[in-house]
Amino acid sequence: MTGPQPAGLPSPSPDALASAAAASGAASSGPLPSGAGSPVFDPTVPNAARIYDYLLGGKDHFPPDRDAGGRLVDMMPLIKASVRANREFLIRAVKDLAGRGCDAFIDLGSGLPTQRNVHQVVQDINPDARVVYVDHDPTVIAHGRAILNAPGVDMLQGDLRQPDRILDSPILTGLIDLRRPVVVVAVAVLHFVADQDDPGAIIDRLRARLAPGSRIVLSHACLDGVPQEALTKGVAIYRNTATPITPRSKKEISELLAECELEEPGLVAVSDWKPEPDEPHEDVGEARFVGGVADLRAHGRPEEP
Ligand SMILES: C[S@@+](CC[C@H](N)C(=O)[O-])C[C@H]1O[C@@H](n2cnc3c(N)ncnc32)[C@H](O)[C@@H]1O
């Protein structure tokens, strides 16, 4: 590979990316209303997964990702703490659900592998728990396949804007029985779905396809209280990536879950979701991620159109 090297894992070669995509059953996503496609590997263009990795303190990013992340920090100095709080929320939520007997997890927009990945958290509680990681970014898939190889775990290249393709993938159905309840993890990803691509319809489709008792763990960038200038500049930074960002108000985020039943404590700042007493509570300023856990099928199945 030529070009800048990331500070951490060696970057997958184009061949590795191609074979990871083939092995993961990647299919062309087809046109979507927003026109936004899936990322291709390009170290010269900032990338959502790698910017997040940079903000989280990981090692898998290139100079353009660090530059974009640095500009976000300049505008929102507490954003690194917000991202850490988001990741801690994800870990607490899946741990909580595994502790309540949930044993099948689909992690949509899973991101680059990090220190405590979903399968490590839930298999600590139930070694038989199964986890399918899904991301549309071929770099995430290639790194994931190299690292997340454990019994009961697989990775799939897929676009959450096409939930049926994900749920029908033989990789997923080989590991997860969709006639039984599953947990969908959609953490820090639905803000990458533009209004034209209808994030609410994605949740409706999950409600239509998944068994009663299924849950969703959701978090989302929240624009409430973020100064207008930071918001405008932040959105502009992501406009240069393959995944433009659409932060939403807490009201809009709760509307995405309108047909689901939120568990206590509801949709809250992620650091306020069942905090653990011994966990440090970092100041994240305005709560930039809100999150919650909801029962997808509490109100039945949506009508087929
Ligand atoms: C901010 S990271 C979040 C990672 C992880 N869920 C977490 O919260 O720690 C967002 C991830 O979603 C992925 N992503 C964005 N849009 C997607 C889409 N339409 N389908 C699948 N993955 C997507 C990106 O590639 C990236 O890896």
The ligand as a MOL file (V3000), in Angstrom:
LIG
                    3D

  0  0  0     0  0            999 V3000
M  V30 BEGIN CTAB
M  V30 COUNTS 27 29 0 0 0
M  V30 BEGIN ATOM
M  V30 1 C -19.3530 6.6660 14.8190 0
M  V30 2 S -19.0180 5.0100 14.3400 0 CHG=1
M  V30 3 C -19.8450 4.1540 15.6500 0
M  V30 4 C -19.1870 2.8450 16.0400 0
M  V30 5 C -19.8840 2.1000 17.1800 0
M  V30 6 N -21.2680 1.8130 16.8450 0
M  V30 7 C -19.8460 2.8940 18.4580 0
M  V30 8 O -20.8070 3.6280 18.7390 0
M  V30 9 O -18.8770 2.8190 19.2100 0 CHG=-1
M  V30 10 C -20.2160 4.8400 13.0180 0
M  V30 11 C -20.0040 3.6120 12.1630 0
M  V30 12 O -21.1870 3.4540 11.3560 0
M  V30 13 C -20.7980 3.0710 10.0610 0
M  V30 14 N -21.8850 3.4470 9.1360 0
M  V30 15 C -22.2810 4.6900 8.7670 0
M  V30 16 N -23.3160 4.6350 7.9250 0
M  V30 17 C -23.5950 3.3130 7.7520 0
M  V30 18 C -24.5510 2.6050 6.9770 0
M  V30 19 N -25.4240 3.2500 6.2020 0
M  V30 20 N -24.5690 1.2600 7.0280 0
M  V30 21 C -23.6530 0.5830 7.8070 0
M  V30 22 N -22.7100 1.1970 8.5480 0
M  V30 23 C -22.6800 2.5520 8.5310 0
M  V30 24 C -19.5010 3.7990 9.8030 0
M  V30 25 O -18.7380 3.1440 8.7910 0
M  V30 26 C -18.8440 3.7170 11.1720 0
M  V30 27 O -18.0300 2.5870 11.2780 0
M  V30 END ATOM
M  V30 BEGIN BOND
M  V30 1 1 1 2
M  V30 2 1 2 3
M  V30 3 1 2 10
M  V30 4 1 3 4
M  V30 5 1 4 5
M  V30 6 1 5 6
M  V30 7 1 5 7
M  V30 8 2 7 8
M  V30 9 1 7 9
M  V30 10 1 10 11
M  V30 11 1 11 12
M  V30 12 1 11 26
M  V30 13 1 12 13
M  V30 14 1 13 14
M  V30 15 1 13 24
M  V30 16 1 14 15
M  V30 17 1 14 23
M  V30 18 2 15 16
M  V30 19 1 16 17
M  V30 20 1 17 18
M  V30 21 2 17 23
M  V30 22 1 18 19
M  V30 23 2 18 20
M  V30 24 1 20 21
M  V30 25 2 21 22
M  V30 26 1 22 23
M  V30 27 1 24 25
M  V30 28 1 24 26
M  V30 29 1 26 27
M  V30 END BOND
M  V30 END CTAB
M  END
